[in-house]
Amino acid sequence: SPARLEITTGTTVTWVNDDPTLHEVAFIETSADDAGAIASGGSFSFTFNEPGTFNFYCGPHPGMSGTIVVS
């Protein structure tokens, strides 16, 4: 949350798993590093150093998805 986020180049975004289930941040169209499994209470941070649109989803739960727009 939110499902769409607009940020500027150089911004670090952190995903936090507040759920008791494992989650993952997997990027769709880019070669950006995927998070791998994020345990309950864990987090994953990524700094967006290039402009563009980055779509992502949760590997185990593909219906959980979002978009980061970097300008």
C-alpha positions, 0 to 999 in steps of 0.5 A: 500500500499504496498500489501506485507510488510516484517518487523522484530518482534516488528515492529508497522505498521500503516494503514491510511485511506486517503479515504472518505469511511470507511475502516477496517483492518481484519486479516484472519488466526490469532487471531490478533485484527481487527481494526473495522471501520476506518473513513476518516482521521483515522488510526489503528496501530498494533505491530507484536510481533510474527513471521509469515505471517499475511494476512489481508483485508478490511471488506467492500472491500474484494478486498483490501488485503495485507500480512505482513511477520514478521521475 
